[in-house]
Amino acid sequence: MQTAHQGSDKSSLVERVQARRDELKLNLGESDVTPSTRNDIEAALAAVSTMLTGDLANLPNTVKGDLSRWLEIHRHLGLKAGAHPVAAVVAEQPKTGDAAIKADAPAPSSVTVTVPQPQPKIEDTSPQTT
């Protein structure tokens, strides 16, 4: 199963955004959504609704960039605990030969991400010659 944010070469950006928007709307209807997640989903839906207006077949590049960022930012929003977006894609892959991926393997429980820290700006204090 492929989720909307992963898309394919054949699906347009607008189609992927609309599919993800529909997934989030379905998540709102589920009874086990926490208030925090509900607020996040509602905010994401409000943000994307302003971008999906006008001529969707001829979007300006700035709007395309905004839609792409929206998909990336909200790709995990509404996923259940223990759900792993790659697991659904891996489950669809044919399991043959030594290179077969074990689809029922548990998803990693934690991921460590290292974010580079911005370097302090060094001002030029050398004497100026004119």
C-alpha positions in Angstrom: 0.0 0.0 0.0 1.4 3.3 -1.0 0.5 6.4 1.0 -0.5 9.7 -0.7 2.7 11.5 0.3 4.9 9.0 -1.4 3.2 9.3 -4.8 4.4 8.0 -8.1 5.7 9.5 -11.3 2.2 9.2 -12.7 0.4 11.1 -10.0 0.6 14.9 -10.0 1.5 17.0 -7.0 -2.1 18.2 -6.7 -3.5 14.7 -6.8 -1.0 13.6 -4.0 -2.0 16.6 -1.9 -5.7 16.0 -2.4 -5.3 12.3 -1.5 -3.3 13.2 1.7 -5.9 15.8 2.5 -8.6 13.1 2.2 -6.6 10.8 4.4 -6.4 13.4 7.1 -10.1 14.1 6.9 -10.7 10.4 7.5 -8.4 10.5 10.5 -10.5 13.2 12.0 -13.5 10.9 12.0 -11.7 8.2 14.0 -12.7 8.0 17.7 -9.2 7.4 19.0 -7.6 10.6 17.7 -6.1 12.6 20.6 -7.1 16.3 21.0 -3.5 17.3 20.2 -3.5 15.3 17.0 -7.0 16.5 16.1 -5.8 20.1 16.4 -2.7 19.4 14.3 -4.9 17.8 11.6 -7.3 20.7 11.6 -4.5 23.2 11.2 -2.9 21.2 8.4 -6.3 21.0 6.6 -6.9 24.7 7.0 -3.4 25.5 5.6 -3.8 23.3 2.5 -7.3 24.5 1.7 -5.9 28.0 1.0 -3.3 26.5 -1.4 -5.8 24.4 -3.3 -7.7 27.3 -4.9 -7.7 28.8 -8.4 -6.4 27.0 -11.5 -5.0 23.8 -10.1 -3.8 22.7 -13.6 -1.4 25.7 -13.9 0.0 26.4 -10.4 2.7 28.9 -9.9 6.1 27.5 -8.9 5.8 29.1 -5.4 2.5 27.3 -4.8 4.0 24.0 -6.0 6.8 24.5 -3.5 4.3 25.2 -0.7 2.3 22.1 -1.6 5.4 20.0 -1.7 6.5 21.3 1.7 3.0 20.7 3.1 3.2 17.0 2.0 6.6 16.6 3.5 5.8 18.3 6.8 2.5 16.4 7.3 3.5 13.0 6.0 3.4 11.3 9.5 0.5 13.3 10.9 -2.3 11.0 12.0 -0.3 7.8 11.8 -1.0 5.3 14.5 1.7 4.5 17.1 3.8 1.7 15.7 2.8 2.4 12.2 5.7 2.9 9.9 5.0 4.5 6.4 7.7 2.4 4.8 6.3 -0.8 6.2 3.2 -0.5 4.0 5.3 -0.1 0.9 7.6 -2.9 1.9 4.7 -5.2 2.5 3.7 -4.9 -1.2 7.1 -5.8 -2.5 7.6 -9.3 -3.9 9.4 -11.6 -1.5 11.8 -13.6 -3.6 15.4 -14.7 -3.4 18.0 -13.8 -0.8 17.3 -10.0 -1.1 13.7 -10.4 0.1 12.8 -7.9 2.8 11.0 -9.3 5.9 7.8 -7.2 5.8 6.6 -8.3 9.2 9.7 -7.1 11.0 9.0 -4.6 13.7 9.5 -0.9 12.9 12.4 0.7 14.8 11.3 2.0 18.1 13.4 5.2 17.9 15.3 7.1 15.4 18.2 9.5 16.2 18.5 12.5 14.0 21.5 14.8 14.2 20.7 18.4 13.2 23.7 20.6 12.3 23.9 23.6 14.5 24.3 27.0 12.9 27.8 28.5 13.0 28.1 31.8 14.9 28.7 34.7 12.6 32.2 36.1 12.9 32.5 39.8 12.4 35.6 41.3 10.7 37.4 43.3 13.3 40.5 44.1 11.3 41.4 47.7 10.8 39.9 49.2 7.7 42.2 51.0 5.3 40.9 53.7 3.0 
